[in-house]
Amino acid sequence: MTKCMRLNNRVVSTENITFFQWLNTYEFMCKREFKELPRYKQENYRREFELFKKGIGGY
């Protein structure tokens, strides 16, 4: 069974969610704010997103 979530009034499979959709939904951060973060924080968010995609993250 595929997990789904609601984004912008539509249902999206968690397999099809993009990094920036995830970032905006779970961290309430836009792309511009993300790009202003230090490199190591950006990498941490990307790793957390990969864990989310595998289904073992904290989200």
C-alpha positions as CSV (number, residue, x, y, z in Angstrom):
1,M,0.0,0.0,0.0
2,T,1.3,3.4,-1.0
3,K,1.3,6.2,1.5
4,C,-0.3,9.4,0.4
5,M,-0.4,12.9,1.7
6,R,-2.3,16.1,0.8
7,L,-0.4,18.9,-0.9
8,N,-2.0,22.0,-2.2
9,N,-5.5,20.5,-2.2
10,R,-4.5,17.3,-4.0
11,V,-3.4,13.9,-2.9
12,V,0.2,13.0,-3.8
13,S,2.0,9.6,-3.3
14,T,5.0,10.0,-0.9
15,E,7.0,8.2,-3.6
16,N,6.3,11.2,-6.0
17,I,6.9,14.0,-3.6
18,T,9.8,16.3,-4.4
19,F,12.4,17.5,-1.9
20,F,11.1,21.1,-1.8
21,Q,7.5,19.9,-1.4
22,W,8.6,17.9,1.6
23,L,10.7,20.7,3.0
24,N,7.8,23.1,2.8
25,T,5.3,20.7,4.3
26,Y,7.3,19.4,7.2
27,E,9.8,22.2,7.9
28,F,7.7,25.2,6.7
29,M,10.7,26.4,4.7
30,C,10.7,27.8,1.2
31,K,13.4,27.2,-1.5
32,R,14.9,30.6,-1.0
33,E,15.3,30.1,2.8
34,F,16.9,26.7,2.2
35,K,19.5,28.1,-0.2
36,E,20.5,30.6,2.4
37,L,21.3,27.9,5.0
38,P,24.9,26.7,5.5
39,R,26.0,23.8,3.4
40,Y,26.1,21.3,6.2
41,K,22.4,22.1,7.2
42,Q,21.3,21.6,3.6
43,E,23.0,18.2,3.5
44,N,21.3,17.2,6.8
45,Y,17.8,18.1,5.3
46,R,18.6,16.1,2.2
47,R,19.6,13.1,4.2
48,E,16.4,13.4,6.3
49,F,14.4,13.5,3.1
50,E,16.1,10.3,1.9
51,L,15.1,8.6,5.1
52,F,11.6,9.9,4.7
53,K,11.4,8.4,1.2
54,K,12.6,5.0,2.5
55,G,10.0,5.2,5.3
56,I,12.5,5.2,8.2
57,G,12.6,8.9,8.9
58,G,11.1,10.7,11.9
59,Y,8.2,12.1,9.7
